[in-house]
Amino acid sequence: MQITGAFLAQHAEIVDHKLNVTGGVLDWIGAPRAGQVDEWGNPIVATYFLVTLMQAGPDDHQKPYRMTTEAAHADGTSRFLAEATISVDAQIGENRFIVQRFGVNTEMSGRNVLVQTIDGGGSVAVPVEVRVIDTHPS
């Protein structure tokens, strides 16, 4: 299984083995300032979707793959975001995709890079500028 590309979207879902995307290929995303909570005390986050495109080969039948997602920040630090096991037989055909939903909040605006890696299939980097959006003015 090889990663062939990835992008961020405002919304993405898989319906009848097809990828449905709204607001895809984002260069920047808005995120609430970290530490803000809603009326029930839950952290306020902006929701986005990371879509990863892959290509399956003849040797990939019934073989699960481990995929990891990290965020590399402009200050040189990185943060582990997610790990998933992809069942190759979950979709049909040679062209594959996975949709991962994630919530974002941040302490400051800046450039980040989302890095996805699949066992034996390389990696892809998705650069994105994260802009702080204050939802509750001081």
N, C-alpha and C positions, 0 to 999 in steps of 0.2 A: 504494500500500500504506500503510495507516494502522495505527499501534500503538493498540490499544484497551485494553490492560492488561498487567500483569506481576505475578508473585509468586515467592517463594522456596519451595522444597520440599526435603524430605529425599531424595526420589528422584523422577525423572520420566523417562519414555521414550516414544518414538513406536512404536506397534505397529499394523500394518495400517492406517495413516493415522489412528490414534486416539491421543489423549493419555492416558497412564496415569500417575497421580500418587499418591504416598504421602506423607503428612505435608506438605500444602501450606498456603500462606499463613502463613508463619512471621513472627512479630514479632521474635524474637531467635534468634541462632545461637551455638553454642559453638565456640570455635576454640583450638587449642593455642597456647601462647606461642611467638612467633617465635624461631628459633634452635635449637629442639629437633630432634634427628635420630633416626632409627630405627637399628637395629643395623647397617645397611648404609651409614649416613651420609646417607641421603635425608631432606630436610626433612619433618617431620610436619605434615600438614595435615588439616583436616576437609573433607569433600566435601559440596557442596550443589548444587542445580540451580536455575537461573534460567529460568523459563518466561515467554515473551513471547507475548501474544495479538495477532493482527493481523487486518485485514479487507482483502481484495483487491477491487479494482474492475475493471470491464471493460477499462480501459486498461492493466492490469498484466500482461497476457498476454505471456509470454516476455521480461519485463523484469527484470534482476537489480537488487537493492537492496543498498546497503551499510549495515550496522548496526554501531554502536560501543557499547561498554559501558565506563563509567567508575565509579569509586568516589569519592564526595565524603566527606571525613572531617570530624569535628566541629571540628578545628582550622583549617578553611578550605582545606586542601590537597586535591588530587584526584589520582587515579592512573588511568591508562589500563589497562583490563583485557583487552579483546578487540575484535577487528574480524572481521566475517564478511560474506560475500556470500550473500544469500538468493536462491535461484532460485525465482521465483514458481510455476513449473510443477512444483516438487517435491511439491506437495500438490494435492489436488483440492478444489473447493468455494470458497466465498467466505470462510469462517472459516479462518484459518491460525494456526499457532503454531510456535515454535522453542524447543528445549530446549538450554541451555548448561550444561555441567558445569564447576564450578570448585572449586579448593582454597583454603582460607583458613587463615592463621595470623596472629597479631597481636602487637604489643608491649604493647598495653593495651586494656582494655575501653572501649567508647564507641559512640556513635551514628554510623552511616554511612548514606549514601544511594547506592544503585545507580541510575545513570542510563543508560537505553538510548535511542539516537537512531537513526532510520532516515531515509535520504535522502528528503526531500520528504514524510515521513509523520509528523513530529512526534517527541515523546519521551515517556518515562514515567519516573517516579521511584519507587523502591521503598525506603522507609526500613526500616532494620534495626538493632537493637542487637547488637553483637558482644561476647560475654563471653569473657574468657580462661579457658580450662580447662587447668590444669597437669596434663600427662600423666605427668610424672616429678617427684615432689616432691623438693625440695632437702634 
